[in-house]
Structures are given as structure tokens and as C-alpha cells.
Amino acid sequence: MKKILIFSICTLCILTNLTFAINANRLSINFNDGTPPNPPVITGPSSGKIKETYTYYVTVSDPDEEDLLIKIEVDFGDGSGICGGCDGRGPWHSGDVVEFNHSWAEAGVFGIKGRVADEHNNWSEWSNPLPITMPYSYNKPILPFLELLFERFPTAFLILRQLVGY
């Protein structure tokens, strides 16, 4: 009877230690699951013409170097966005640079911002917006007319200046 009791206690101790060792290993594997990636850094041209395509570069990073970054969401500031990883691209490692192309249909000032998700579906904060200026790009027809007029009649500028009072 004593031998069975001692055997049971030893077995219980071994199983407890084994269970503790297995759970400790699981805890160390899952320790970095809660750390979100860093916001991406977006670079590219800061101005341009409407209806022309421009390339922007998104640099991704994660404090947990072993994590894969599986989604990149970019908001171009004009109501449109793109999701890298949703389109079949990726995954990426920390430090990778991903290219995105975009063109604006309207003139204005926009801000491109982005965020990244790792393999544990932890999303980063939105990045600081990269300001983009798309100016109006139409020619005013009155300026070529005035240039032609002043080239043809050089004294007309002097007469016009007298009439306006400058």
C-alpha cells in the first residue's frame, strides 16, 4: 500500500512539473502577441498633377521582429484607399518597403496615411499624414491673349498703366 501511495505522489509531481513546463513554453511563445506593429512610414512625391499616377513607398516595421505583417491599409485622403494583403500581396517582414500607386481625380490638398496589421491581427496606430497638393492644372485663356496683345502693341501696356493709375 505504501508503494502505491509513493508511486501515485511521484506520478502526480512529475505530471504537475510536465504540465507547468508545457504551459511555461506556451506562455513564452505567446508573450509578444499583444504588441502592435509600428505605424508605417510613407514617402513619395508631395505634389503633382491630377489624373497622373504617382508611386508611394510604405516602410513597415514591428517591434517583435519575428512577426509577419499581413495587412497594410493606406488611405489616400480623397475617399479612396487600398489594402495590401487583401489583394494577395504579402506577408512582409519588418523593414520591407511596399509600393502603392495612386492618381487623384480632383485638385486639392490631401493627406496619405496608413496602418499595418501583424499575424496576430494587432493593428498599428495610423501614421502621420503625408501632405499632398494637387493644384489646378488648366490654362487660363486670357493670359495668352494679353501676352499676344502686349507683344504686338508694346505701348499698350503704358497706356493701360496710365488708365489704371499705376
VOBA-1610 file (N, C-alpha, C; in pm, whole numbers, padded with zeros to 5 digits, always signed):
BEGIN
Met+00081-00118+00000Met+00000+00000+00000Met+00087+00127+00000Lys+00195+00125+00081Lys+00284+00239+00086Lys+00347+00265-00050Lys+00383+00155-00121Lys+00447+00170-00251Lys+00351+00235-00351Ile+00225+00200-00346Ile+00126+00258-00437Ile+00108+00406-00406Leu+00106+00441-00279Leu+00090+00580-00238Leu+00211+00662-00284Ile+00331+00610-00261Ile+00453+00681-00302Ile+00457+00692-00455Phe+00422+00586-00526Phe+00419+00589-00673Phe+00319+00694-00723Ser+00201+00702-00660Ser+00099+00800-00700Ser+00148+00942-00678Ile+00212+00967-00564Ile+00263+01102-00535Ile+00372+01140-00635Cys+00463+01048-00663Cys+00570+01075-00760Cys+00512+01102-00899Thr+00416+01023-00940Thr+00350+01042-01069Thr+00281+01177-01075Leu+00212+01215-00970Leu+00144+01344-00963Leu+00245+01459-00973Cys+00358+01447-00903Cys+00462+01550-00910Cys+00519+01561-01050Ile+00546+01450-01113Ile+00602+01452-01248Ile+00503+01513-01345Leu+00378+01473-01338Leu+00276+01530-01427Leu+00258+01679-01403Thr+00263+01722-01278Thr+00249+01865-01247Thr+00365+01943-01306Asn+00487+01893-01288Asn+00605+01961-01343Asn+00602+01963-01496Leu+00559+01853-01555Leu+00549+01845-01700Leu+00445+01944-01752Thr+00331+01951-01687Thr+00226+02046-01726Thr+00276+02189-01711Phe+00346+02218-01602Phe+00399+02351-01581Phe+00500+02387-01691Ala+00587+02293-01727Ala+00687+02318-01831Ala+00622+02344-01966Ile+00519+02267-01999Ile+00449+02287-02126Ile+00380+02421-02129Asn+00310+02458-02022Asn+00240+02587-02016Asn+00339+02703-02016Ala+00453+02688-01949Ala+00554+02794-01949Ala+00606+02816-02091Asn+00623+02709-02168Asn+00666+02721-02306Asn+00560+02793-02389Arg+00436+02762-02367Arg+00327+02831-02439Arg+00324+02978-02403Leu+00345+03010-02276Leu+00344+03149-02236Leu+00456+03227-02303Ser+00572+03166-02315Ser+00683+03238-02377Ser+00659+03256-02527Ile+00590+03165-02591Ile+00560+03180-02733Ile+00457+03290-02754Asn+00358+03298-02670Asn+00250+03394-02687Asn+00279+03527-02620Phe+00398+03545-02563Phe+00428+03666-02489Phe+00420+03791-02576Asn+00463+03785-02702Asn+00467+03901-02790Asn+00339+03921-02870Asp+00235+03841-02845Asp+00113+03852-02924Asp+00043+03987-02908Gly+00062+04057-02797Gly-00014+04178-02773Gly+00053+04305-02819Thr+00174+04299-02875Thr+00244+04420-02916Thr+00207+04455-03060Pro+00141+04568-03081Pro+00105+04605-03219Pro+00228+04652-03297Pro+00221+04647-03430Pro+00332+04698-03512Pro+00343+04850-03499Asn+00455+04902-03545Asn+00474+05047-03551Asn+00394+05104-03668Pro+00349+05229-03658Pro+00284+05290-03775Pro+00381+05294-03893Pro+00333+05274-04015Pro+00424+05275-04130Pro+00475+05415-04161Val+00585+05421-04234Val+00640+05548-04281Val+00613+05555-04431Ile+00546+05661-04474Ile+00506+05676-04615Ile+00589+05787-04677Thr+00650+05757-04793Thr+00729+05855-04867Thr+00685+05855-05012Gly+00709+05967-05079Gly+00674+05981-05220Gly+00659+06128-05254Pro+00619+06158-05377Pro+00605+06298-05418Pro+00498+06369-05336Ser+00525+06496-05304Ser+00430+06572-05223Ser+00340+06663-05306Ser+00359+06667-05436Ser+00270+06744-05524Ser+00273+06681-05662Gly+00179+06723-05743Gly+00173+06669-05878Gly+00055+06725-05955Lys+00020+06656-06060Lys-00093+06696-06144Lys-00203+06593-06130Ile-00326+06640-06142Ile-00439+06548-06133Ile-00438+06454-06253Lys-00493+06336-06232Lys-00507+06230-06332Lys-00373+06172-06378Glu-00264+06196-06302Glu-00137+06130-06328Glu-00111+06036-06212Thr-00051+05919-06241Thr-00027+05818-06139Thr+00108+05840-06073Tyr+00108+05834-05939Tyr+00230+05852-05861Tyr+00251+05730-05773Thr+00378+05699-05746Thr+00415+05584-05664Thr+00454+05632-05525Tyr+00398+05565-05425Tyr+00428+05594-05285Tyr+00485+05468-05221Tyr+00581+05488-05132Tyr+00652+05378-05068Tyr+00615+05373-04921Val+00573+05256-04876Val+00532+05235-04738Val+00634+05141-04673Thr+00703+05192-04570Thr+00801+05111-04497Thr+00735+05062-04369Val+00734+04929-04352Val+00667+04868-04237Val+00772+04821-04135Ser+00733+04826-04008Ser+00823+04777-03903Ser+00740+04726-03786Asp+00801+04633-03713Asp+00734+04572-03599Asp+00836+04553-03487Pro+00802+04594-03364Pro+00898+04573-03255Pro+00925+04425-03229Asp+00829+04338-03259Asp+00850+04194-03249Asp+00905+04148-03383Glu+01034+04143-03397Glu+01098+04117-03526Glu+01053+03987-03591Glu+01007+03890-03510Glu+00971+03761-03567Glu+00829+03760-03625Asp+00750+03861-03598Asp+00613+03865-03650Asp+00612+03899-03799Leu+00515+03843-03869Leu+00492+03879-04009Leu+00385+03985-04013Leu+00398+04080-04104Leu+00298+04184-04122Leu+00212+04142-04240Ile+00082+04122-04215Ile-00002+04059-04317Ile-00094+04157-04389Lys-00120+04275-04331Lys-00206+04371-04398Lys-00149+04511-04386Ile-00161+04587-04495Ile-00125+04728-04497Ile-00245+04803-04553Glu-00298+04895-04477Glu-00412+04975-04523Glu-00363+05118-04545Val-00388+05171-04666Val-00346+05307-04700Val-00469+05388-04739Asp-00484+05505-04676Asp-00593+05598-04706Asp-00530+05717-04778Phe-00571+05742-04903Phe-00512+05847-04985Phe-00573+05985-04960Gly-00669+05997-04872Gly-00724+06126-04835Gly-00829+06180-04929Asp-00859+06107-05036Asp-00961+06153-05131Asp-01083+06062-05131Gly-01099+05987-05023Gly-01213+05896-05014Gly-01182+05757-05068Ser-01060+05736-05116Ser-01023+05605-05166Ser-00908+05550-05082Gly-00900+05420-05081Gly-00793+05354-05007Gly-00759+05222-05073Ile-00657+05157-05018Ile-00613+05030-05072Ile-00566+04944-04956Cys-00581+04814-04971Cys-00541+04721-04866Cys-00442+04622-04924Gly-00316+04638-04887Gly-00216+04538-04924Gly-00231+04419-04832Gly-00232+04302-04886Gly-00259+04182-04808Gly-00398+04131-04838Cys-00491+04224-04862Cys-00626+04187-04904Cys-00627+04154-05053Asp-00525+04205-05124Asp-00518+04187-05269Asp-00424+04073-05310Gly-00384+03988-05215Gly-00299+03874-05247Gly-00151+03900-05229Arg-00112+04025-05202Arg+00029+04054-05177Arg+00060+04028-05031Gly+00188+04011-05001Gly+00232+03992-04864Gly+00249+03846-04833Pro+00283+03809-04716Pro+00313+03893-04599Pro+00450+03959-04612Trp+00477+04054-04522Trp+00601+04129-04523Trp+00672+04113-04390His+00802+04135-04393His+00884+04133-04271His+00912+04277-04229Ser+00949+04293-04106Ser+00984+04425-04055Ser+01098+04484-04138Gly+01080+04609-04183Gly+01180+04676-04266Gly+01152+04670-04414Asp+01055+04590-04458Asp+01022+04582-04601Asp+00958+04713-04648Val+00977+04743-04776Val+00918+04860-04839Val+00819+04812-04945Val+00696+04862-04938Val+00589+04820-05028Val+00547+04940-05112Glu+00528+04918-05243Glu+00489+05026-05334Glu+00339+05025-05356Phe+00281+05146-05359Phe+00141+05165-05394Phe+00133+05278-05495Asn+00047+05263-05595Asn+00026+05367-05697Asn-00111+05429-05678His-00119+05561-05706His-00247+05629-05693His-00247+05753-05782Ser-00366+05790-05828Ser-00385+05916-05900Ser-00508+05985-05843Trp-00504+06116-05841Trp-00615+06194-05788Trp-00696+06250-05904Ala-00827+06247-05889Ala-00917+06295-05994Ala-00949+06443-05979Glu-00930+06497-05859Glu-00964+06636-05833Glu-00846+06709-05772Ala-00843+06840-05789Ala-00739+06922-05728Ala-00772+06942-05581Gly-00669+06964-05502Gly-00688+06990-05360Gly-00566+06950-05279Val-00582+06958-05147Val-00477+06917-05055Val-00525+06791-04984Phe-00443+06687-04986Phe-00480+06557-04931Phe-00372+06512-04833Gly-00405+06413-04754Gly-00308+06354-04662Gly-00312+06202-04675Ile-00198+06142-04708Ile-00190+05996-04717Ile-00148+05943-04581Lys-00224+05848-04529Lys-00188+05786-04402Lys-00207+05635-04415Gly-00145+05561-04326Gly-00153+05415-04334Gly-00144+05350-04198Arg-00178+05222-04196Arg-00163+05141-04075Arg-00134+04998-04117Val-00083+04918-04022Val-00034+04784-04051Val-00091+04687-03949Ala-00119+04563-03993Ala-00163+04456-03901Ala-00063+04342-03907Asp-00035+04284-03788Asp+00056+04169-03784Asp-00024+04040-03790Glu+00047+03928-03780Glu-00017+03797-03794Glu-00112+03764-03678His-00105+03842-03570His-00196+03822-03457His-00316+03917-03465Asn-00330+03985-03579Asn-00437+04081-03607Asn-00432+04201-03513Asn-00312+04239-03470Asn-00291+04362-03393Asn-00262+04474-03492Trp-00345+04578-03491Trp-00328+04690-03583Trp-00244+04798-03519Ser-00159+04862-03599Ser-00082+04977-03552Ser-00174+05099-03548Glu-00123+05207-03491Glu-00190+05335-03500Glu-00177+05386-03644Trp-00262+05482-03683Trp-00248+05544-03814Trp-00121+05627-03815Ser-00052+05628-03927Ser+00071+05707-03940Ser+00036+05855-03950Asn+00137+05939-03931Asn+00118+06081-03955Asn+00094+06102-04104Pro-00004+06186-04140Pro-00034+06203-04283Pro+00079+06271-04359Leu+00103+06221-04479Leu+00195+06284-04572Leu+00113+06383-04655Pro+00138+06515-04643Pro+00057+06612-04716Pro+00087+06609-04866Ile-00020+06605-04945Ile-00010+06602-05092Ile-00090+06718-05148Thr-00032+06792-05242Thr-00100+06904-05305Thr-00117+06872-05454Met-00240+06872-05496Met-00273+06855-05638Met-00335+06986-05686Pro-00255+07074-05750Pro-00308+07205-05789Pro-00397+07196-05912Tyr-00470+07305-05933Tyr-00548+07315-06055Tyr-00452+07321-06172Ser-00483+07252-06279Ser-00388+07246-06390Ser-00456+07279-06523Tyr-00532+07388-06525Tyr-00591+07430-06651Tyr-00530+07564-06692Asn-00526+07590-06820Asn-00470+07716-06870Asn-00580+07820-06879Lys-00548+07938-06832Lys-00644+08048-06842Lys-00627+08113-06979Pro-00733+08121-07059Pro-00718+08172-07196Pro-00689+08321-07203Ile-00717+08398-07099Ile-00696+08542-07107Ile-00547+08578-07106Leu-00464+08498-07036Leu-00321+08530-07029Leu-00251+08521-07165Pro-00273+08418-07245Pro-00209+08419-07377Pro-00257+08536-07464Phe-00383+08575-07449Phe-00436+08689-07527Phe-00363+08818-07489Leu-00346+08843-07359Leu-00277+08964-07315Leu-00130+08963-07357Glu-00065+08848-07348Glu+00074+08839-07391Glu+00086+08874-07540Leu-00004+08819-07620Leu-00003+08848-07764Leu-00029+08996-07790Leu-00122+09055-07714Leu-00156+09196-07730Leu-00036+09285-07697Phe+00032+09258-07587Phe+00145+09341-07546Phe+00267+09319-07635Glu+00281+09201-07693Glu+00389+09179-07789Glu+00364+09257-07917Arg+00240+09260-07959Arg+00204+09327-08085Arg+00205+09479-08069Phe+00157+09527-07954Phe+00149+09669-07927Phe+00222+09699-07796Pro+00353+09719-07798Pro+00430+09739-07675Pro+00388+09863-07597Thr+00338+09964-07662Thr+00297+10085-07589Thr+00161+10070-07524Ala+00089+09964-07555Ala-00043+09944-07495Ala-00031+09925-07343Phe+00079+09866-07299Phe+00099+09847-07155Phe+00112+09981-07084Leu+00183+10074-07147Leu+00199+10206-07086Leu+00065+10279-07079Ile-00013+10268-07183Ile-00145+10333-07185Ile-00235+10269-07080Leu-00233+10137-07070Leu-00314+10067-06971Leu-00272+10104-06828Arg-00144+10121-06808Arg-00095+10157-06676Arg-00142+10298-06639Gln-00146+10389-06734Gln-00195+10525-06708Gln-00345+10523-06675Leu-00420+10439-06748Leu-00564+10432-06724Leu-00596+10374-06586Val-00520+10274-06543Val-00546+10211-06414Val-00494+10297-06301Gly-00391+10374-06325Gly-00341+10464-06223Gly-00216+10413-06154Tyr-00140+10328-06213Tyr-00016+10280-06153Tyr+00100+10359-06204
//
